[in-house]
Amino acid sequence: MSQTSKYHIKKTDKETLGKWFRLLTLGRALDDRAPNYLKQAIGWSYHAPYAGHDGIQLAIGQVFEKNKDYLFPYYRDMLTALSAGMSATEIILNGISKATDPTSGGRHMSNHFSKREWNIETFSSCTGSHSLHAVGVARAIKKYKAEGVSICSMGESAVSEGYVYEAINGASRERLPVIFVFQDNGYGISVPKKDQTANRKVADNFSGFKNLKIFHCNGKDVFDSMNVLSEAKEYVKTTGNPAIVQANCVRIHSHSNSDRHELYRDDMERNYVAEYDPLAKFRRMLLRYKRFTSEELEAIENETREIIKEAHRTAMSAPDPDPKTVFDFLVPEAYTAARYPDGTHNHKGEPKKFIEALNETLKAEFRLNPDTFIWGQDIANKEKGGIFNVTKGMQKEFGIERVFNAPIAEDFIVGTANGMSRFSDKIRIVIEGAEFADYFWPAMEQLVNTSHEYWRSNGQFSPNITIRLASGGYIGGGLYHSQTIEGALTTLPGIRVVYPSFADDAAGLLRTSIRSKGTTVFLEPKALYNDPRAATPIPDDFEVPFGKARVRMEGDDLAIITYGNTTIFSLEAAEKLKKEHGVTTRVLDLRSLNPLDEEAIIDTVKRTGKVLVVHEDKVFGGFGGEVVSLINEKAFEYLDAPVKRVGSLFTPVGFNRALERTILPDTEKIYKAAEELLKY
């Protein structure tokens, strides 16, 4: 230990030592008691004991400053939460999933501790995924010149996750004020560290990163942990650079209450780690250096037992979550499109292309709200605005702090948006989730996280993000450049999914998405970016409400329900049906898939009796199956024929144009399917 160390058993005042001992004792008593709730069938079905991590967890909570710093704990951080200020009652409320649990109201797993009002942030169960959120909020701290730092805690095995590398790479590249704490106990459940990484200390994996300083401490020792973590925080605040604190710990118990460590740890190892109990060591030091008497320590221990008894009584009397509230806080409130409540207009101006609509709307919203940001891959290079030039000119007008490139790391793009939005409700973020929708799959874990943030936090936090994705085929792009993925996206509760077909709807839905709270996935049919068939006049203030379909053509003999690229083809097929058969077709453009305009769909069935559901995605597993199911359940009696579907074949979209034409739907395929349906 350095001669200039701030904290030492002899130098630290008695009041501070007493506070620490009280926290250590209280935490350990809760840690030991938690499994009993499960045995009594009361709750706490997941508990990851922290015993052996006492020093570093006490230190994290002590250096954390409420409402200034942002703390991202992980599921083993019970003492961290206590040390940061959460009460024993709040810990038990979380453990037994009560309605008054401040973390989630009983919605999230036990041992996931947070207190949003203090910036102790909600996190998911995906190990290490909160590292990206910590980086995102650190970006906001730097941008808004706030005083605090972001602190992200995790086990050493979480560092094996790719998004942890993305987070640390991004933090070092952007020089962000974030501390990554690795609580290294040598095991990832039953997997020893040697099976995770070649380095004995996982922090050494990052030794070559520029602008990053690595600190090491004994995570079992209170004083070493306090000194090193305090030094790391001072370094981050002074330099603005990120830091890693590698804390060597031991895991005294099993990974969790569903794990049996005696199956993979022998008696000698288990006895060895028990001998290095940090709480017992700290107690012995207080006595050895005569800072406390045995009677004084026993009084504190008795006091903590009474605190836990009272916390238990309070928590047990708390109400359980009301099952009627399961739909509460699913999707945050959307912006009300009051000027155009039905999402239509009669503007007679010059038609604008789809890509113009996107570019002009983005610029208008950035001028309106200075707390709007956009980033993604290849979107901010001088006059180039991405591969399709959707963001052309934006960095020139709004500057590099608001419009900037991201690494080719889709998880990083989405995860840091989630994090940055935590800094302020005023912030609105637009991200290009991937250059093509097909490349978005690496970000799906972060999208899933984002989709249930609002629900699992019991309405306390909503990521306010619009995720733009260039979708679909008809460009000869082949694999990873021609697929459309809405069939998967719409299975996630908690996000909105929209898919406009025309320039005016693109502008109106983008404006509504950016102004709304919550997360919207904005799918753009890239084949229509510059297609004159998708060009329309657009009012400057046009808004389209979510969940409102649009009738693009009226008719009584047949209905085509569609969206995206196939809306254009459906209209062409409808014109051909009218010309060649005298048939009138109602073409309903859904525009919004989640929420879905059920009323418009049912009304369309009532008017026509025969329905063709058309989309670009594969028929098998595609979103059209949901539309058909809805019709069968709620409008079956109005049908004069079975609902028919048109979509792509159940294959990837090939590169050769002949393959693409065979696989994807087009005007002729829709026309022929309509003819067959009319004959029924």
Buried (B, 14 or more C-beta within 10 A) or exposed (E): EEEEBEBBBEEBEEEEBBBBBBBBBBBBBBBEBBBEBBEEEBBBBBBBBBBBBBBBBBBBBBBBBBEEBBBBBBBBBBBBBBBBEBBBBBBBBBBBBBBBBBBBBBBBBBBBBBBBEBBBBBBBBBBBBBBBBBBBBBBBBBBEEBEBBBBBBBBBBBBBBEBBBBBBBBBBBBBBBBBBBBBBBBBBBBBEBEEBBEBEBBBBBBEEBEBBBBBBBBBBBBBBBBBBBBBBBBBBBEEBBBBBBBBBBBBBBBBBBEBEBEEBBEEEEBEEBBEBBBBEBBBEBBEEEEBBEEEBBEEBBEEBEEBBEEBBEBBBEBEEBEEEEEEBBBBBEBBEBEEBEEBBBEEEEEBBBBBBBBBBBBBBBBEEEEBBBBBBBBBBEEEBBBBBBBBBBBBEEBEEEBBBBBEEBBBBBBBBBBBBBBBEEEBBBBBBBBBBBBBBBBBBBBBBBBBBBBBBBBBBBBBBBBBBBBBBBBBBBBEBBBBBBBBBBBEBEBBBBBBBBBBBBBBBBBBBBBBBBBBBBBBBBBBBBBBEBBBBBBBEEBBBBBBBBBBBBEBEBBBBBBBBBBBBBBBBBBBBBBEEBEBBBBBBBBBBBBBBBBEBBBBBBEBBBBBBBBBBBBBEEBBBBBBBEBBEEBBEEBBEBEBBBBBBBEEBBBEEEEBBBEBBBBBEBBBEBBBEBBEE
